[in-house]
């Protein structure tokens, strides 16, 4: 098992949802009857990651409308060749604690299991969802709530709509001062500027940043097109 880094903890509540059934092998059309975790676990062990304390299936917790931003994992496995059906995959893991919100059992040690989407060919997950490896917890039903404790410096749950609104207000007087010149440098330059001015906003995706910039252009510049009748 991974030794957790000494860190503060932040709690978030997620809702259990049904997964693809591939990690556990329960999907009737899965090409991996034993489940992908069972196939991967011996290979992870050779890379120094022991999963023997965990059930070979993932808990899929949805934190919608939040989105996760994950960095600096406790363990990272590069280019694992675990099947001949697709190219090698990269995986990252973060230690956390997990407890049913009902409190029927005490908190248990768990792992965030993150197959990197850039190396994964199928079964991608939305940014609001975490896949967790945990010890056996008994019979669970979709819709159950779970408390998850994570290191907030490395596992951040953001609220994109709220963050976009704050960014729009943050930009107001800067755009009013610069007018259309503010929008001439492209998304990479805008990210670099935000990193120096307000780093929290860099958690937004490029699509969210572009949407906010377009709103700022419309609201704050003299070049904004007139509103439709």
Residue pairs with C-beta under 8 A, 6 or more apart in sequence:
1 50
1 51
1 53
1 109
2 49
2 74
2 75
2 93
2 95
2 111
3 74
4 74
4 95
4 109
5 74
5 95
5 151
7 151
7 153
7 154
8 151
8 152
8 153
9 97
9 149
9 150
9 151
9 152
10 149
10 150
10 151
10 152
11 147
11 148
11 149
12 63
12 66
12 147
12 148
12 150
12 157
13 63
13 101
13 145
13 146
13 147
13 148
14 61
14 62
14 63
14 130
14 145
14 146
14 148
15 61
15 62
15 63
15 143
15 144
15 145
15 146
16 59
16 60
16 61
16 62
16 140
16 141
16 142
16 143
16 144
16 145
16 146
17 60
17 61
17 62
17 129
17 142
18 60
18 142
19 58
19 60
19 131
20 27
20 123
21 27
21 28
21 30
22 30
22 32
22 35
22 36
22 123
23 35
23 36
23 37
23 56
23 57
23 58
23 131
24 35
24 37
24 56
24 57
24 58
25 32
25 33
25 34
25 35
25 36
25 38
26 35
26 57
31 85
32 39
32 83
35 56
35 57
36 82
36 83
37 51
37 56
37 57
37 58
37 113
37 133
38 56
39 82
39 83
40 80
40 82
40 91
41 51
41 52
41 56
43 80
43 81
43 82
44 50
44 51
44 77
44 80
44 91
45 51
45 52
47 77
47 80
48 75
49 75
49 77
49 93
51 111
51 133
53 109
53 135
54 110
54 111
54 133
54 134
54 135
55 133
55 134
55 135
55 136
55 137
58 113
58 131
58 132
58 133
59 98
59 110
59 131
59 132
59 133
59 134
59 137
59 140
59 146
60 125
60 129
60 130
60 131
60 132
61 129
61 130
61 132
61 146
61 148
62 126
62 128
62 129
63 128
63 129
63 130
63 157
64 126
64 128
64 129
65 128
65 159
65 160
65 161
66 128
66 157
66 158
66 159
67 127
67 128
67 157
67 158
67 159
67 160
68 127
68 128
68 129
68 130
68 155
68 156
68 157
68 158
69 155
69 156
69 157
69 158
69 203
70 92
70 94
70 112
70 114
70 154
70 155
70 156
71 154
72 153
72 154
73 92
73 93
73 94
73 114
73 154
74 93
74 94
74 95
75 92
75 93
76 90
76 91
76 92
76 93
77 90
77 91
77 92
78 90
79 88
79 89
79 90
79 119
80 88
80 89
80 90
80 91
81 88
82 88
82 89
86 121
86 122
87 119
87 121
88 119
89 115
89 116
89 119
89 120
90 115
90 116
90 118
90 119
91 113
91 114
91 115
91 116
92 114
92 116
93 111
93 112
93 113
93 114
94 111
94 112
94 114
94 150
94 151
94 154
94 155
95 109
95 110
95 111
95 112
96 109
96 110
96 111
96 112
96 132
96 148
96 149
96 150
96 151
96 155
97 107
97 108
97 109
97 110
97 148
97 149
98 107
98 108
98 109
98 110
98 132
98 134
98 146
98 147
98 148
98 149
99 105
99 106
99 107
99 108
99 146
99 147
100 137
100 144
100 145
100 146
100 147
101 144
101 145
101 146
101 147
102 144
102 145
105 137
105 138
107 147
107 149
108 134
108 135
108 137
109 135
110 132
110 133
110 134
110 135
110 148
111 132
111 133
111 134
112 130
112 131
112 132
112 150
112 155
113 131
113 132
113 133
114 131
115 131
117 124
117 125
125 131
130 148
132 148
156 203
158 203
158 204
160 204
160 205
160 208
163 200
163 201
163 203
163 204
163 208
164 204
164 208
164 211
164 212
164 215
166 201
167 198
167 201
167 204
167 209
167 212
168 212
168 215
168 216
168 219
170 198
170 201
171 182
171 212
171 213
171 216
171 220
172 216
172 219
172 220
174 182
175 182
175 216
175 217
175 220
175 221
176 220
176 221
179 221
179 222
179 223
180 217
180 221
180 222
180 223
182 216
182 221
183 213
183 217
185 193
187 206
187 209
187 210
190 209
190 213
191 202
191 209
194 201
194 202
194 209
195 202
201 209
204 212
217 223
217 224
218 224
218 225
